[in-house]
Amino acid sequence: MNFVFLYATAKDIKEAKSISKNLLEKKLIACSNMFPIESMYLWQGKIKEEKEVVLILKTIRRNVAKVKEEILRIHSYSLLCITEISVNPNEKYAEWLIKTLKNE
């Protein structure tokens, strides 16, 4: 079984919770971590600064495409980064992930 963390950002905690709840209800993710950050990036030739919320979404490889599709469908940003990171969790956590997501 391949385990994946997806990294994405949201404009605020309300949007992050909405995305997380949607994905949890559909059993596309087993867990979501959310924390506030300050981002700096280049946009149309200028340096921008924004407060955002990072989402770390914990799932399995077979759900990744559906998770990305769902985020893109409901997210407020027209351009966003969804990055997948392959992980090797400890055995008990891996078992929990599989058990939690098996009834999708």
C-alpha positions in Angstrom: 0.0 0.0 0.0 1.4 3.4 -0.9 0.7 6.2 1.5 0.6 9.9 0.5 0.5 13.3 2.2 -1.0 16.0 0.0 0.1 19.6 0.7 -2.1 22.5 -0.3 -3.0 25.9 1.0 -6.3 27.6 1.6 -7.2 31.3 1.9 -8.3 30.9 5.5 -9.3 28.4 8.3 -12.9 28.4 7.2 -12.0 27.3 3.7 -9.4 24.8 5.0 -12.0 23.2 7.3 -14.6 23.1 4.5 -12.2 21.3 2.2 -11.1 18.9 4.9 -14.7 18.1 6.0 -15.7 17.5 2.4 -12.8 15.1 1.8 -13.4 13.3 5.1 -17.1 12.8 4.5 -16.2 11.2 1.1 -13.6 9.0 2.8 -10.9 10.3 0.4 -8.6 11.2 3.3 -8.3 9.8 6.8 -6.9 13.0 8.4 -6.3 16.6 7.8 -3.8 18.9 9.6 -4.3 22.6 9.3 -2.1 25.4 10.5 -1.7 29.2 9.7 1.2 30.4 7.7 2.5 33.6 6.0 3.3 33.2 2.3 5.4 35.3 0.1 5.4 34.7 -3.7 5.8 36.3 -7.1 2.6 37.3 -8.8 2.5 39.2 -12.0 6.0 40.5 -11.4 5.4 41.7 -7.9 6.2 40.2 -4.5 3.0 39.4 -2.6 2.5 38.5 1.0 -0.6 36.7 2.3 -1.8 34.9 5.3 -3.0 31.4 4.4 -3.7 28.0 6.0 -1.6 24.9 5.1 -3.5 21.6 4.7 -1.7 18.3 5.1 -4.1 15.7 3.9 -3.3 12.1 4.7 -4.5 9.4 2.3 -3.5 6.4 0.1 -2.2 6.5 -3.5 -5.4 5.2 -5.1 -7.3 8.3 -3.7 -4.9 11.0 -4.9 -6.5 11.8 -8.2 -10.0 12.0 -6.6 -8.7 14.2 -3.8 -7.0 16.6 -6.2 -10.1 16.7 -8.4 -12.3 17.5 -5.4 -10.0 20.2 -4.1 -9.9 21.8 -7.5 -13.7 21.7 -7.8 -14.4 23.5 -4.5 -11.3 25.7 -3.9 -11.5 29.5 -4.1 -8.1 29.9 -5.8 -8.0 29.9 -9.6 -4.3 28.8 -9.4 -3.2 26.6 -6.5 -0.5 24.1 -5.6 -1.4 20.6 -4.6 1.8 18.6 -4.0 1.9 15.0 -3.1 4.6 13.5 -0.9 5.1 9.8 -0.6 5.5 8.7 3.0 6.3 5.6 5.0 4.3 5.7 8.2 4.8 3.5 11.2 2.9 0.2 11.1 0.1 1.1 13.5 -0.7 4.4 11.7 -0.6 2.7 8.3 -3.1 0.1 9.6 -5.3 2.8 10.8 -5.2 4.7 7.5 -6.1 1.5 5.5 -8.9 0.6 7.9 -10.3 4.2 7.9 -10.3 4.5 4.1 -11.3 0.9 3.1 -15.0 1.6 3.0 -15.0 4.4 0.4 
